[in-house]
């Protein structure tokens, strides 16, 4: 399997984990009536978990320069996430501190996943 197909498969794995985790997390947010800070922390944690899994997947498949491929996976995950968020009507399109933190966490999660694979 070539690298592009592996990247797409890794992104699919990451986004499937994101969807499942967001459904579970939203249920707990609703039932426990958690606040804004808990919501932001939970979503950021889901991003880290998803990119960690994608980086781990890439590291297992590529078998060389695993951390670089994990980093690429985290960057692609964030790029897609950011482009989709720009298409939403309530998006301001600015690169605020929350966006920067999410970017760094996606990169770190992907790279860590690649390193531990």
Helices and strands as residue ranges (DSSP letters): H 3-32, H 36-62, H 66-86, H 97-116
